[in-house]
Amino acid sequence: MTGKKKSAAKKEPAAAPAPESAAPALAINPGFRPEIWFPAPVWARHVPDHERIDAHILSVLEELERNGRAITRSNVGGWHSAANLHLGPELAEIRRIIGNACAGCATHLSFDFDRFEMFFQEMWLNRNGPGDFNKAHVHPNSILSGAYYAKVPAKSGNIEFYDPVRERVMSTFPVKARTRINSQAMEYRGREGLLLIFPGWLQHSVQPNRSEDFRVSISFNMGFRPKGTGRPAA
């Protein structure tokens, strides 16, 4: 007896591909530990051979104070140079160090170096004497900003950063200790040779100088533009 030929199983139509999303896909976290999203990064680096660099910065500051005009931004008291020090040769060495460090930070952020390049928008010197401080502020239109410390007496004022998610103040809760994931503010104590880099949108202030001497730092803002054009990005 001849068996009947089985008909081929009917193929189901292929499922349509899931639409692409701008948000990254979530992975299962088997350890049930927190996954950190929307971070506010701060990079800290100690510059080697900073004593020689710092001495040169202080000599440049002395010359600028003698012949330059001070401006006021976030500083209350103190001396703030013009913000065009990246254009001259006087601070070329520390500018190169800062630029290379910022390139590394931008790589952490997956900056598109194939099509765009970073450039110095501004760079300036700060001298805060006894009682001087900087009000809370941000650096608009800067993808990376920062400070390099050339002279830091004890008790001359820390830099303080604030939680950028302001809505979090509406759901505070008691904690045993402040950590990286529950703090609403954190601070770094400046020290000579320290380079700090952070996003320009991260609000920060500088505490009053409680010493009898002055603190000296260099601040800067980095922008970006289409590669090879020399023009700022639209």
C-alpha angles and dihedrals in degrees: 000000000000114000120228115255111248114238116240115262112261110253117233114231113260114262115252113253115260112259114260115253131203089223117083117249115259118242123210111259105211094189092054092228122148117275109216114228130175094017128190101220125203120187120204124191133171111223113223120230088019095150092074092043092048093051090053092048090053091052090051090049091052091053093047093049089051096049108014134081120242122228133198126231120138092340121110103200118337128091122283118186126214111284097239101085091117089070098063132067097238096090098029096127098053089040089057091048091049093046093052091047091050090051089056091049091049089052088057087055092050091243111187101248090167092071106016140042133204123235139180111265095176142355127181145165125244128199115185116188129191110318095008120129144161123245121232109281146145131225106241119216093009117122091194130017133170153147136250117203118221101166124019121171117194114276092014094134135282126239110245126203125201132214105263092208097084093180089070090077087072093063106041120154137186115274134186093223138001113252138171092274101045104036124110093195137016135180142208123213108226119234131178111276094021117136117195122189126184141155113284090236093061107106116229143159138195119237121233118280105250095180129092092239135062130261121220126202140159118227128193146178126213125206132180136229139175109290116267097002101096087217125117114251115263 
